[in-house]
Amino acid sequence: MPERPYRVLHANLPFYSDPKCQNEVQDGRLVVLRCEDPRQKQVTIECMPTRRDYEKDQLVTWELNNKRLWDVAWYRNPDSGEIERAWSQSVEFIGRVARAEERQTIDTVSDETSEKAG
């Protein structure tokens, strides 16, 4: 099981080099991730640049390519429709999709944690 699993909330979003979202960055996409670690009390949402293809609701490992650096970028938040800054500077996200047995374990732990909180 990945130590800190992340769930893909949004995948393959365009991101831009300007705050008005007019100059799309062509060699990457944005992925929005939420930490699914039940030990973490605060919900962590991360916007990361990537050149990999992900799908909504996939569970992924937290892995970065420190050799690929992305400059400041903005995106349109798909939930609010508002333009937001994605990052000031970021390395590339290259997380692997969790295997089926890892996903089942993570989902079980997440369900148990939700039941305890409720």
TIDREN-668635 format. One record per atom (N, C-alpha, C): residue number from 1; residue in three letters; y, x, z. Coordinates in nm, 4 decimals, always signed. Layout:
<recs>
REC   i  aa        v        u        w
REC NUM ALA        Y        X        Z
...
</recs>
This chain:
<recs>
REC   i  aa        v        u        w
REC   1 MET  -0.1185  +0.0851  +0.0000
REC   1 MET  +0.0000  +0.0000  +0.0000
REC   1 MET  +0.1239  +0.0890  +0.0000
REC   2 PRO  +0.2243  +0.0574  -0.0811
REC   2 PRO  +0.3472  +0.1358  -0.0792
REC   2 PRO  +0.4102  +0.1291  +0.0594
REC   3 GLU  +0.4697  +0.2395  +0.1024
REC   3 GLU  +0.5281  +0.2413  +0.2367
REC   3 GLU  +0.6402  +0.1400  +0.2507
REC   4 ARG  +0.7284  +0.1339  +0.1525
REC   4 ARG  +0.8371  +0.0369  +0.1539
REC   4 ARG  +0.8364  -0.0359  +0.0213
REC   5 PRO  +0.7656  -0.1465  +0.0116
REC   5 PRO  +0.7608  -0.2192  -0.1151
REC   5 PRO  +0.8935  -0.2884  -0.1446
REC   6 TYR  +0.9224  -0.3001  -0.2716
REC   6 TYR  +1.0428  -0.3703  -0.3177
REC   6 TYR  +1.0022  -0.4777  -0.4159
REC   7 ARG  +1.0707  -0.5927  -0.4100
REC   7 ARG  +1.0464  -0.7022  -0.5039
REC   7 ARG  +1.1598  -0.7035  -0.6064
REC   8 VAL  +1.1237  -0.7192  -0.7335
REC   8 VAL  +1.2222  -0.7283  -0.8405
REC   8 VAL  +1.2828  -0.8685  -0.8371
REC   9 LEU  +1.4126  -0.8774  -0.8095
REC   9 LEU  +1.4827  -1.0057  -0.8099
REC   9 LEU  +1.5357  -1.0391  -0.9489
REC  10 HIS  +1.5872  -0.9367  -1.0177
REC  10 HIS  +1.6362  -0.9518  -1.1554
REC  10 HIS  +1.6008  -0.8241  -1.2298
REC  11 ALA  +1.5643  -0.8387  -1.3564
REC  11 ALA  +1.5227  -0.7225  -1.4352
REC  11 ALA  +1.5923  -0.7210  -1.5700
REC  12 ASN  +1.6021  -0.6016  -1.6247
REC  12 ASN  +1.6525  -0.5813  -1.7606
REC  12 ASN  +1.7925  -0.6378  -1.7833
REC  13 LEU  +1.8780  -0.6275  -1.6827
REC  13 LEU  +2.0164  -0.6730  -1.6976
REC  13 LEU  +2.1005  -0.5643  -1.7633
REC  14 PRO  +2.1945  -0.6012  -1.8472
REC  14 PRO  +2.2861  -0.5008  -1.9011
REC  14 PRO  +2.3826  -0.4545  -1.7924
REC  15 PHE  +2.4288  -0.3306  -1.8040
REC  15 PHE  +2.5376  -0.2844  -1.7175
REC  15 PHE  +2.6401  -0.2127  -1.8031
REC  16 TYR  +2.7576  -0.1956  -1.7469
REC  16 TYR  +2.8740  -0.1562  -1.8259
REC  16 TYR  +2.9477  -0.0398  -1.7619
REC  17 SER  +3.0174  +0.0370  -1.8446
REC  17 SER  +3.0926  +0.1529  -1.7965
REC  17 SER  +3.2355  +0.1170  -1.7567
REC  18 ASP  +3.2732  -0.0104  -1.7708
REC  18 ASP  +3.4102  -0.0524  -1.7380
REC  18 ASP  +3.4075  -0.1771  -1.6499
REC  19 PRO  +3.5109  -0.1962  -1.5674
REC  19 PRO  +3.5123  -0.3086  -1.4731
REC  19 PRO  +3.5290  -0.4466  -1.5369
REC  20 LYS  +3.5585  -0.4545  -1.6667
REC  20 LYS  +3.5675  -0.5842  -1.7342
REC  20 LYS  +3.4381  -0.6189  -1.8082
REC  21 CYS  +3.3391  -0.5322  -1.7964
REC  21 CYS  +3.2081  -0.5517  -1.8609
REC  21 CYS  +3.2212  -0.5713  -2.0117
REC  22 GLN  +3.2942  -0.4805  -2.0758
REC  22 GLN  +3.3096  -0.4849  -2.2211
REC  22 GLN  +3.2341  -0.3729  -2.2916
REC  23 ASN  +3.2096  -0.2606  -2.2219
REC  23 ASN  +3.1434  -0.1450  -2.2823
REC  23 ASN  +3.0034  -0.1282  -2.2232
REC  24 GLU  +2.9061  -0.1938  -2.2880
REC  24 GLU  +2.7685  -0.1907  -2.2368
REC  24 GLU  +2.7093  -0.0510  -2.2514
REC  25 VAL  +2.6399  -0.0058  -2.1471
REC  25 VAL  +2.5676  +0.1210  -2.1510
REC  25 VAL  +2.4379  +0.0953  -2.2269
REC  26 GLN  +2.4168  +0.1695  -2.3337
REC  26 GLN  +2.3072  +0.1396  -2.4263
REC  26 GLN  +2.1722  +0.1984  -2.3859
REC  27 ASP  +2.1704  +0.3063  -2.3093
REC  27 ASP  +2.0425  +0.3739  -2.2845
REC  27 ASP  +1.9794  +0.3405  -2.1490
REC  28 GLY  +2.0157  +0.2265  -2.0914
REC  28 GLY  +1.9549  +0.1867  -1.9654
REC  28 GLY  +1.9750  +0.0390  -1.9374
REC  29 ARG  +1.9039  -0.0107  -1.8372
REC  29 ARG  +1.9168  -0.1483  -1.7907
REC  29 ARG  +1.9285  -0.1440  -1.6386
REC  30 LEU  +1.9685  -0.2561  -1.5821
REC  30 LEU  +1.9851  -0.2649  -1.4383
REC  30 LEU  +1.8727  -0.3503  -1.3809
REC  31 VAL  +1.8189  -0.3080  -1.2674
REC  31 VAL  +1.7182  -0.3845  -1.1960
REC  31 VAL  +1.7715  -0.4102  -1.0550
REC  32 VAL  +1.7550  -0.5348  -1.0058
REC  32 VAL  +1.7984  -0.5712  -0.8710
REC  32 VAL  +1.6727  -0.5846  -0.7855
REC  33 LEU  +1.6700  -0.5090  -0.6748
REC  33 LEU  +1.5514  -0.4999  -0.5902
REC  33 LEU  +1.5816  -0.5430  -0.4473
REC  34 ARG  +1.4818  -0.6028  -0.3818
REC  34 ARG  +1.4937  -0.6388  -0.2401
REC  34 ARG  +1.3784  -0.5737  -0.1646
REC  35 CYS  +1.4106  -0.5058  -0.0549
REC  35 CYS  +1.3079  -0.4426  +0.0270
REC  35 CYS  +1.2226  -0.5506  +0.0926
REC  36 GLU  +1.0896  -0.5370  +0.0829
REC  36 GLU  +0.9953  -0.6343  +0.1387
REC  36 GLU  +0.9243  -0.5791  +0.2617
REC  37 ASP  +0.9802  -0.4783  +0.3249
REC  37 ASP  +0.9196  -0.4185  +0.4430
REC  37 ASP  +0.9443  -0.5103  +0.5627
REC  38 PRO  +0.8384  -0.5700  +0.6212
REC  38 PRO  +0.8583  -0.6635  +0.7326
REC  38 PRO  +0.9122  -0.5963  +0.8585
REC  39 ARG  +0.9028  -0.4630  +0.8664
REC  39 ARG  +0.9556  -0.3913  +0.9831
REC  39 ARG  +1.1070  -0.3774  +0.9764
REC  40 GLN  +1.1631  -0.3961  +0.8595
REC  40 GLN  +1.3076  -0.3809  +0.8425
REC  40 GLN  +1.3765  -0.5117  +0.8787
REC  41 LYS  +1.4679  -0.5062  +0.9740
REC  41 LYS  +1.5338  -0.6275  +1.0227
REC  41 LYS  +1.6406  -0.6788  +0.9266
REC  42 GLN  +1.7106  -0.5894  +0.8588
REC  42 GLN  +1.8162  -0.6276  +0.7657
REC  42 GLN  +1.7605  -0.6311  +0.6236
REC  43 VAL  +1.7916  -0.7366  +0.5499
REC  43 VAL  +1.7478  -0.7475  +0.4106
REC  43 VAL  +1.8320  -0.6526  +0.3257
REC  44 THR  +1.7646  -0.5648  +0.2536
REC  44 THR  +1.8322  -0.4663  +0.1705
REC  44 THR  +1.8167  -0.5029  +0.0236
REC  45 ILE  +1.9297  -0.5179  -0.0464
REC  45 ILE  +1.9310  -0.5449  -0.1902
REC  45 ILE  +1.9905  -0.4220  -0.2586
REC  46 GLU  +1.9226  -0.3728  -0.3596
REC  46 GLU  +1.9673  -0.2534  -0.4324
REC  46 GLU  +1.9804  -0.2839  -0.5813
REC  47 CYS  +2.0889  -0.2400  -0.6417
REC  47 CYS  +2.1060  -0.2425  -0.7871
REC  47 CYS  +2.0826  -0.1003  -0.8352
REC  48 MET  +1.9901  -0.0844  -0.9287
REC  48 MET  +1.9538  +0.0487  -0.9749
REC  48 MET  +1.9464  +0.0551  -1.1270
REC  49 PRO  +1.9882  +0.1683  -1.1840
REC  49 PRO  +1.9706  +0.1872  -1.3281
REC  49 PRO  +1.8272  +0.2308  -1.3579
REC  50 THR  +1.7758  +0.1888  -1.4714
REC  50 THR  +1.6406  +0.2273  -1.5111
REC  50 THR  +1.6291  +0.2255  -1.6625
REC  51 ARG  +1.5290  +0.2958  -1.7128
REC  51 ARG  +1.4938  +0.2883  -1.8545
REC  51 ARG  +1.3554  +0.2265  -1.8706
REC  52 ARG  +1.2999  +0.1768  -1.7602
REC  52 ARG  +1.1681  +0.1131  -1.7631
REC  52 ARG  +1.1833  -0.0380  -1.7677
REC  53 ASP  +1.0765  -0.1047  -1.8115
REC  53 ASP  +1.0760  -0.2510  -1.8184
REC  53 ASP  +1.0082  -0.3078  -1.6948
REC  54 TYR  +1.0784  -0.3968  -1.6278
REC  54 TYR  +1.0235  -0.4667  -1.5114
REC  54 TYR  +1.0368  -0.6158  -1.5350
REC  55 GLU  +0.9645  -0.6938  -1.4537
REC  55 GLU  +0.9708  -0.8393  -1.4609
REC  55 GLU  +1.0041  -0.8952  -1.3241
REC  56 LYS  +1.0729  -1.0082  -1.3234
REC  56 LYS  +1.1088  -1.0765  -1.1995
REC  56 LYS  +0.9840  -1.0993  -1.1144
REC  57 ASP  +0.9974  -1.0772  -0.9839
REC  57 ASP  +0.8942  -1.0971  -0.8811
REC  57 ASP  +0.7878  -0.9889  -0.8761
REC  58 GLN  +0.7947  -0.8873  -0.9604
REC  58 GLN  +0.7005  -0.7766  -0.9473
REC  58 GLN  +0.7287  -0.7027  -0.8172
REC  59 LEU  +0.6233  -0.6478  -0.7565
REC  59 LEU  +0.6385  -0.5589  -0.6423
REC  59 LEU  +0.6277  -0.4167  -0.6948
REC  60 VAL  +0.7210  -0.3324  -0.6524
REC  60 VAL  +0.7274  -0.1961  -0.7044
REC  60 VAL  +0.7437  -0.0964  -0.5906
REC  61 THR  +0.7059  +0.0256  -0.6190
REC  61 THR  +0.7259  +0.1351  -0.5242
REC  61 THR  +0.8680  +0.1885  -0.5408
REC  62 TRP  +0.9194  +0.2552  -0.4381
REC  62 TRP  +1.0527  +0.3145  -0.4437
REC  62 TRP  +1.0376  +0.4589  -0.4899
REC  63 GLU  +1.0677  +0.4829  -0.6178
REC  63 GLU  +1.0598  +0.6169  -0.6745
REC  63 GLU  +1.1823  +0.6401  -0.7608
REC  64 LEU  +1.2355  +0.7621  -0.7529
REC  64 LEU  +1.3591  +0.7946  -0.8237
REC  64 LEU  +1.3408  +0.9182  -0.9094
REC  65 ASN  +1.4136  +0.9214  -1.0202
REC  65 ASN  +1.4211  +1.0389  -1.1059
REC  65 ASN  +1.5544  +1.1069  -1.0761
REC  66 ASN  +1.5505  +1.2105  -0.9945
REC  66 ASN  +1.6732  +1.2790  -0.9541
REC  66 ASN  +1.7355  +1.3631  -1.0645
REC  67 LYS  +1.6663  +1.3751  -1.1770
REC  67 LYS  +1.7201  +1.4533  -1.2893
REC  67 LYS  +1.8076  +1.3684  -1.3811
REC  68 ARG  +1.8056  +1.2351  -1.3627
REC  68 ARG  +1.8864  +1.1458  -1.4471
REC  68 ARG  +1.9921  +1.0799  -1.3594
REC  69 LEU  +2.1161  +1.1156  -1.3830
REC  69 LEU  +2.2282  +1.0655  -1.3039
REC  69 LEU  +2.3135  +0.9711  -1.3877
REC  70 TRP  +2.3470  +0.8554  -1.3300
REC  70 TRP  +2.4286  +0.7551  -1.3979
REC  70 TRP  +2.5641  +0.7479  -1.3287
REC  71 ASP  +2.6695  +0.7425  -1.4081
REC  71 ASP  +2.8051  +0.7315  -1.3546
REC  71 ASP  +2.8352  +0.5873  -1.3139
REC  72 VAL  +2.9529  +0.5677  -1.2584
REC  72 VAL  +2.9967  +0.4365  -1.2096
REC  72 VAL  +2.9690  +0.3271  -1.3128
REC  73 ALA  +2.9237  +0.2116  -1.2623
REC  73 ALA  +2.8882  +0.1022  -1.3531
REC  73 ALA  +2.9125  -0.0334  -1.2869
REC  74 TRP  +2.9297  -0.1339  -1.3714
REC  74 TRP  +2.9497  -0.2725  -1.3286
REC  74 TRP  +2.8476  -0.3603  -1.3994
REC  75 TYR  +2.8270  -0.4798  -1.3438
REC  75 TYR  +2.7368  -0.5777  -1.4061
REC  75 TYR  +2.7832  -0.7168  -1.3673
REC  76 ARG  +2.7311  -0.8147  -1.4393
REC  76 ARG  +2.7604  -0.9537  -1.4058
REC  76 ARG  +2.6443  -1.0046  -1.3204
REC  77 ASN  +2.6752  -1.0411  -1.1965
REC  77 ASN  +2.5736  -1.0900  -1.1046
REC  77 ASN  +2.5155  -1.2208  -1.1599
REC  78 PRO  +2.3847  -1.2247  -1.1877
REC  78 PRO  +2.3269  -1.3452  -1.2479
REC  78 PRO  +2.3251  -1.4652  -1.1532
REC  79 ASP  +2.3354  -1.4424  -1.0238
REC  79 ASP  +2.3358  -1.5527  -0.9271
REC  79 ASP  +2.4733  -1.6173  -0.9155
REC  80 SER  +2.5792  -1.5340  -0.9168
REC  80 SER  +2.7150  -1.5870  -0.8977
REC  80 SER  +2.7958  -1.5930  -1.0269
REC  81 GLY  +2.7569  -1.5146  -1.1272
REC  81 GLY  +2.8340  -1.5057  -1.2506
REC  81 GLY  +2.9530  -1.4114  -1.2399
REC  82 GLU  +2.9743  -1.3554  -1.1206
REC  82 GLU  +3.0875  -1.2663  -1.0963
REC  82 GLU  +3.0557  -1.1234  -1.1403
REC  83 ILE  +3.1593  -1.0512  -1.1834
REC  83 ILE  +3.1454  -0.9096  -1.2144
REC  83 ILE  +3.1506  -0.8320  -1.0834
REC  84 GLU  +3.0548  -0.7419  -1.0645
REC  84 GLU  +3.0470  -0.6608  -0.9436
REC  84 GLU  +3.0210  -0.5159  -0.9804
REC  85 ARG  +3.0642  -0.4254  -0.8937
REC  85 ARG  +3.0299  -0.2853  -0.9162
REC  85 ARG  +2.8839  -0.2671  -0.8782
REC  86 ALA  +2.8068  -0.2063  -0.9660
REC  86 ALA  +2.6649  -0.1832  -0.9416
REC  86 ALA  +2.6443  -0.0603  -0.8538
REC  87 TRP  +2.7176  +0.0483  -0.8849
REC  87 TRP  +2.7080  +0.1729  -0.8090
REC  87 TRP  +2.8248  +0.2623  -0.8474
REC  88 SER  +2.8533  +0.3583  -0.7608
REC  88 SER  +2.9546  +0.4600  -0.7909
REC  88 SER  +2.8919  +0.5735  -0.8695
REC  89 GLN  +2.7721  +0.6093  -0.8290
REC  89 GLN  +2.6908  +0.7080  -0.8991
REC  89 GLN  +2.5482  +0.6856  -0.8515
REC  90 SER  +2.4520  +0.6951  -0.9408
REC  90 SER  +2.3150  +0.6649  -0.9030
REC  90 SER  +2.2165  +0.7480  -0.9833
REC  91 VAL  +2.1024  +0.7757  -0.9223
REC  91 VAL  +1.9911  +0.8345  -0.9949
REC  91 VAL  +1.9083  +0.7200  -1.0531
REC  92 GLU  +1.8172  +0.7535  -1.1423
REC  92 GLU  +1.7383  +0.6526  -1.2129
REC  92 GLU  +1.6211  +0.6028  -1.1284
REC  93 PHE  +1.6011  +0.4713  -1.1269
REC  93 PHE  +1.4863  +0.4106  -1.0597
REC  93 PHE  +1.3665  +0.4156  -1.1538
REC  94 ILE  +1.2523  +0.4659  -1.1038
REC  94 ILE  +1.1309  +0.4775  -1.1860
REC  94 ILE  +1.0081  +0.4257  -1.1110
REC  95 GLY  +1.0267  +0.3305  -1.0199
REC  95 GLY  +0.9166  +0.2790  -0.9382
REC  95 GLY  +0.8016  +0.2247  -1.0207
REC  96 ARG  +0.6818  +0.2395  -0.9641
REC  96 ARG  +0.5607  +0.1880  -1.0280
REC  96 ARG  +0.5321  +0.0468  -0.9770
REC  97 VAL  +0.4752  -0.0354  -1.0638
REC  97 VAL  +0.4354  -0.1707  -1.0257
REC  97 VAL  +0.3135  -0.1596  -0.9350
REC  98 ALA  +0.3157  -0.2332  -0.8222
REC  98 ALA  +0.2055  -0.2299  -0.7259
REC  98 ALA  +0.0796  -0.2889  -0.7874
REC  99 ARG  -0.0343  -0.2306  -0.7520
REC  99 ARG  -0.1637  -0.2825  -0.7988
REC  99 ARG  -0.1922  -0.4161  -0.7308
REC 100 ALA  -0.2857  -0.4925  -0.7843
REC 100 ALA  -0.3168  -0.6275  -0.7347
REC 100 ALA  -0.3508  -0.6272  -0.5856
REC 101 GLU  -0.4324  -0.5318  -0.5391
REC 101 GLU  -0.4704  -0.5298  -0.3981
REC 101 GLU  -0.3513  -0.4960  -0.3086
REC 102 GLU  -0.2593  -0.4136  -0.3579
REC 102 GLU  -0.1378  -0.3838  -0.2822
REC 102 GLU  -0.0498  -0.5076  -0.2735
REC 103 ARG  -0.0375  -0.5816  -0.3835
REC 103 ARG  +0.0450  -0.7034  -0.3837
REC 103 ARG  -0.0086  -0.8057  -0.2855
REC 104 GLN  -0.1406  -0.8224  -0.2802
REC 104 GLN  -0.1997  -0.9209  -0.1899
REC 104 GLN  -0.1703  -0.8836  -0.0447
REC 105 THR  -0.1845  -0.7571  -0.0089
REC 105 THR  -0.1569  -0.7111  +0.1274
REC 105 THR  -0.0107  -0.7316  +0.1621
REC 106 ILE  +0.0780  -0.6984  +0.0715
REC 106 ILE  +0.2220  -0.7134  +0.0956
REC 106 ILE  +0.2577  -0.8604  +0.1135
REC 107 ASP  +0.2062  -0.9477  +0.0266
REC 107 ASP  +0.2353  -1.0906  +0.0363
REC 107 ASP  +0.1842  -1.1481  +0.1682
REC 108 THR  +0.0654  -1.1054  +0.2144
REC 108 THR  +0.0093  -1.1532  +0.3405
REC 108 THR  +0.0981  -1.1114  +0.4567
REC 109 VAL  +0.1402  -0.9854  +0.4590
REC 109 VAL  +0.2274  -0.9357  +0.5656
REC 109 VAL  +0.3610  -1.0087  +0.5630
REC 110 SER  +0.4166  -1.0304  +0.4443
REC 110 SER  +0.5445  -1.1014  +0.4322
REC 110 SER  +0.5325  -1.2449  +0.4825
REC 111 ASP  +0.4212  -1.3139  +0.4490
REC 111 ASP  +0.3992  -1.4513  +0.4956
REC 111 ASP  +0.3878  -1.4565  +0.6476
REC 112 GLU  +0.3144  -1.3619  +0.7055
REC 112 GLU  +0.2977  -1.3585  +0.8509
REC 112 GLU  +0.4306  -1.3336  +0.9199
REC 113 THR  +0.5102  -1.2457  +0.8639
REC 113 THR  +0.6413  -1.2158  +0.9213
REC 113 THR  +0.7308  -1.3391  +0.9154
REC 114 SER  +0.7284  -1.4125  +0.8040
REC 114 SER  +0.8086  -1.5342  +0.7893
REC 114 SER  +0.7658  -1.6397  +0.8894
REC 115 GLU  +0.6338  -1.6534  +0.9110
REC 115 GLU  +0.5844  -1.7535  +1.0063
REC 115 GLU  +0.6305  -1.7214  +1.1479
REC 116 LYS  +0.6292  -1.5942  +1.1859
REC 116 LYS  +0.6735  -1.5536  +1.3194
REC 116 LYS  +0.8210  -1.5818  +1.3393
REC 117 ALA  +0.8994  -1.5612  +1.2338
REC 117 ALA  +1.0447  -1.5837  +1.2429
REC 117 ALA  +1.0778  -1.7323  +1.2515
REC 118 GLY  +0.9910  -1.8177  +1.1940
REC 118 GLY  +1.0199  -1.9606  +1.1845
REC 118 GLY  +0.9869  -2.0309  +1.3088
</recs>
